[in-house]
Amino acid sequence: MLKDLKRVRNIGISAHIDSGKTTLTERILFYTNRIHQIHEVKGKDGAGAVMDSMDLERERGITIASAATHCEWNKHDINIIDTPGHVDFTVEVERSLRVLDGVILVLCSVSGVQSQSITVDQQMKRYQVPCIAFVNKCDRSGANPYRVAKQLKDKLGHNSVLMQIPIGLEDKLKGVVDLISMKALYFDGDNGENVIEEEIPAELKDEALQKREEMIDAVSMYSDELTDAILEEKEITDSMVIDAVRRGTIAREMTPVFMGSAYKNTAVQPLLDSVIKFLPAPIDINNEAIDHDHNDESVTLTSDFDKPTVALAFKLEDGQYGQLTYIRVYQGGLKKGDTIVNSRDGKKVKVGRLIRMHAAEMEDIDEIPAGHIGAMFGIDCASGDTFVSPGINYSMIAMHIMEPVISLSINPVDNKSQINMSKALNRFTKEDPTFRTYVDKETNETIIQGMGELHLEVYIERMKREYKAEVITGQPRVAYRETITQKAEFNYTHKKQTGGAGQYGRVSGFIEPCEDEFEFVNKVTGGRIPTNYIPACEKGFAGCMEKGPKLEFPVTGVRVTLMDGAYHAVDSSDMAFQAAARGGFLEGYLKAKPVIHEPIMKVVIETPNEFQGACMGLINQRRGIILGSQEEGVMSVIESQVPLSEMFGFSTILRSATQGKAQFTMEFSSYKQVPQSVADAIIKAKEEDKKKK
Amino acid sequence: MLRKDLIQKSPVTQILGDEYLQQGKFGAVISRAGVGKTQFLVQIAISMLLESKKVIHISLDDPIDKINVRYKEGYTNLIDNVGYIDPQKAARLWEDLAPCKFGITCHENTFSPKNIRDYLMSLKKNALEMPALIVVDGLDFDVDCSVVLSVLSELASEFSVAIWFSMKSHREEPFTERGFPIQLDRVEERFQKALYLQPKEDKIEVVILKDGAKMNERHLIEPATMMLVSNIA
């Protein structure tokens, strides 16, 4: 591996769904001689892109797991991470950005800046990652890179600067004009592998000169040398411009815009050149860690090979030879046989096999020096763990992890699946922090939770394929709750005095709605219930909260006030009072007009203006309440509150209603009472459920 | 009961009478900038909400948050005007009312009645409750807006909803011969009702410009709360 860190780039490719990230990565691998044949993402040969290594990815033509790969270009090492575009897998993007030094933001020349581009942009901001933009698909009809550059400015607030102009557009796309060297670039050969440099065509000359002027004007901000040259009307050299663009890009103050068409093999090589020219090397970037030994102060990490090692495990994968841990080394280096400490739990581990990924293959290496990305085998850890040399106690700043929003019950079909399922779940929860699982105490079912329906679907599919665990999935489930709406009294005597030791306890008081989950107030005076039995009463009442008498949903928001009672000198016991409390609760509860509450989600839909009305209609059909709709450029943002139970399958419906142009996000807002008609339906469903059992 | 009390105390009912709104018709509130068009429109909308009807508020200037604040403010003013009301009851009523209205913010140049139409169509198709009132706040009547108006008027009669507009007049422009502000005069035949708000000493005077028999009636309202001071013959 190169120890000259100036010649190392760790970059990611990220963008909206279907902007062509994977296609671009495929081309890059081809031009850097990593692969010898290009397979399309959804190509007819059925091979699928190399980067989409999972069968599932190839089938669906989407990227699920971000794949890391390594290649060389112009004597520079480039580590590339291809990230998924779909919102449900956003944690993958988040994770990748955490360890990257720069990003190629791919944008579609027709659709421009889309909602996921906005999400990615926010993530880049969070981790302060510099980026260059690549306007892809310039061969599509309706392509307009100028508009995309403008959108970058308007929608994302980037200071976008065109570095190229297209030669022809749509089906007439022939190549690009490089505004720095002022040369026209054409791409020849079966796969566009030959770059031909020619004079700019006469008809584009004026436009090119004008755009160059604009470009130089914009980038002169970042270089005094260049400004001086302009003012003194000296010759402006290429290196001056490159230097200025690089400085502006790394400071995240400007975004150079490139264009082409990965699918048509146009202008990918100049993009690679630009990665090297403009995106930062590991030494250009400040990385920080927290020092746990010194009051959690933040320390700056330097890409120095001799300093103690600090490395971050950012992604886990289950390979043939056990767990494969992708790791980025920030400081020092990882060598085979080194002892390192996992700073989360303080466990010492020995570094075994180290590898470097080349698309689908791996190459064994002896060392991962600072500034590089690699992977190690056989180390048990969770994603996001920091590994350090013994003696220091640093940890990298945590990643931003979202809470799961949807749950699903799964049941293995047979015993074998059962074992495989638990293996798979164990694996997945380690790999993906947004995927959770637990066993429901009531039904003994395994519940999985995730970021969206597609997210869970993919994991179930993976369980089937990779672990041979067949499972039956339940309906996506909503966590209902019960509560009471009015005050009700109870007076209950628990009495069993038929031979042997009897049981006796009487409780009386009232229950009423309250803000907290559960409250117990003891107002018994004069020792009507001896104080040593009071805790037993409270326990009895609290026990009823877990499963409501109405529909067996958990009960919340009840205050129990115990006013009076009676006991028996011999027959009263803790047990008897617990039973009395349960009886009392039941008696009061049914009189207190119990109702069902359901989770209400805040749903935000982003849609092109022409579908605004249709989207608002969709919300209304789902018992939703529209809070408002606001126009932002060509998009409308509709904010609403919709019951979670009505949101299942919404992504499909939204897609078909808006030609796939709208997107929505959803997060928990509050619990609200279920309308009577819906409550009746729930009760009915619950009863049928019971009958089945 | 609270609802009824509030409706009676509403300046809208007091000025325009009970049938202040006819479905399928247009109304306008006209004044100079800053007198209180929007706040008065909000009162109209609130009286509608109190009748358990739905309202869509389309604003061409204000962001959603601001619209929501205006409604809350309008409601509080109305509550205060009625006298003492159990705050808990008032809050509960507001919780019932708030979901019945929703705001749409669009930019002036992209405001398209087609979206509203799509929305109303989808409501109708699914047999959901239709809004009874649409408030259009901020449409520029200084320029020719006959196209938008004719589309909206079709919409109004098709879905039988009332539409109220705010109309900005200018201080220096005198009324036309017919006694209307110039903005209204141009499109006068479309509007069944029109109110003119103007500052008078420390109050606001509401002049009914158009409303059948009530024409030229004058009322005084408090500028801070939009509540009625007294009737003036």
Interface residues (C-beta under 8 A of the other chain):
Chain A: N609 E610 F611 Q612 G613 A614 M616 G617 L618 N620 Q621 I625 I626 L627 G628 S629 Q630 E631 S636 E639
Chain B: P63 I64 I67 N68 P99 F102 G103 I104 T105 C106 H107 T110 S112 K114 N115 I116 R117 D118 Y119 L120 M121 S122 L123 K125 N126 L128
